[in-house]
């Protein structure tokens, strides 16, 4: 309840901080916001050429398949990577003005979430171009994205706290994220390419792999996600978020002293 009241109280700060971040990124750029679409689109072309033609991946609508994977992974990895050093990077603000420290994480998620939303807009254009069929099942993307945001927030909040005490955590997380990327199924189908029991372990035990597969099922293949697994990850993400917020509330007064 305290967290919800604080989010409501600092909502104007969250909104204008995220808005100013987005404006600052494109202020001196010739292509402005086009970069938010151009970057994932270029990566999609590269990955399509490498995995679609050189390694002959057989997934249907492969460019759209890759683009969805790269978009969701980009949101998660950028947010998690930034969360580790977030408190240290904002030491000047934290030392002068009190704000619940997880508010900084919410700002980061809004920035990356807005970019993800623009990329999904381009996904719609690509689906029309490649004639990908659409059904009412696409609405399952909404609860899947909710779980994605909760998982990202819960992990990010814990890493924010850990990053204050462990300065090397940023290097460790970069290695972990690079490893995790190849076990998430961005470039291939875990269900079709990985043998059992590793297929089930990766497909269910890796939340981003499961959510990524569920998003593709809803958008591209007109099918529903595994609701049981989705519910389990929702509960786990909710518990992680609550634990992360409580940890930050308990220790945030010591952050400035430690830094």
Residue, then its C-alpha position, 0 to 999 in steps of 0.5 A: x500500500x505504501x508503494x502504491x501511494x508513493x507511486x501516485x505521489x511521485x507520478x508527475x516526477x516519473x512522467x516528466x523524468x521519462x519524457x525528458x529522458x526520451x527528448x534528450x536522447x533525440x535532441x541532437x540526432x538527425x533521425x530523431x525518434x526514428x533511431x528507436x525503430x531503426x536499431x531493432x530493425x537493423x538487428x532484425x535484418x542481420x539476425x535474419x540473414x545469419x540465422x534465417x539464411x546461413x543457418x537455415x532456420x525454419x520458423x514461419x514468418x522468420x523476420x517477424x519472429x526475430x523482431x518480436x524476440x529482439x524487441x522484448x529482449x531489448x526491453x528486459x536487458x536494457x532495464x536490468x543492465x541499467x538497474x544495477x548501477x542506477x542508484x550510483x548513477x543518480x547519487x547527486x539526486x538521491x543525496x539532495x532530494x528524497x524519492x523512493x529509489x525504485x521510482x528511478x527503476x519505474x522511470x527506466x521501465x517507462x523509457x524502454x517500454x515506450x521504445x518497445x511500444x513503438x517497435x511493436x507498432x512496426x511489428x504490425x506493419x511487418x505482419x501486414x507485409x508478410x501476411x501474418x494472420x491475426x485472431x482474437x488470441x492476440x489479446x493475450x499479449x496484454x497479460x503476458x506484458x503485465x507479467x514481463x513488466x512485473x518480472x523486470x521490476x522485481x529483478x531490477x529492484x533487487x539488483x538496484x539494492x545489490x548494486x549499491x553494496x557490490x560494485x562488481x555486480x554490473x560486470x557479473x550481470x553483463x556476463x549473465x545477460x549475454x549468456x541468458x540471451x542465447x538461452x531465451x530463444x530470440x533466434x530460434x524456437x526452443x520447442x523445436x530446436x532443443x531436445x527434452x528435458x532441456x526444452x521444458x527446463x528452458x521454456x518454463x524455467x526461464x521467464x523471458x523465454x516463456x514470455x517471449x514464446x507466449x507473445x509469439x504464439x498470441x501474435x503470430x500463431x493464433x494460440x493461447x499461452x500456457x495459463x498455468x505457467x503464466x499464473x505461476x510466473x505472475x505470482x513469482x514476479x509479484x513476490x519478487x516485486x514486493x520483496x524488492x520494494x521492502x528491501x529498498x524501503x528498509x535500506x535506502x537510508x544507508x545508500x548515500x552513506x555507503x556510496 
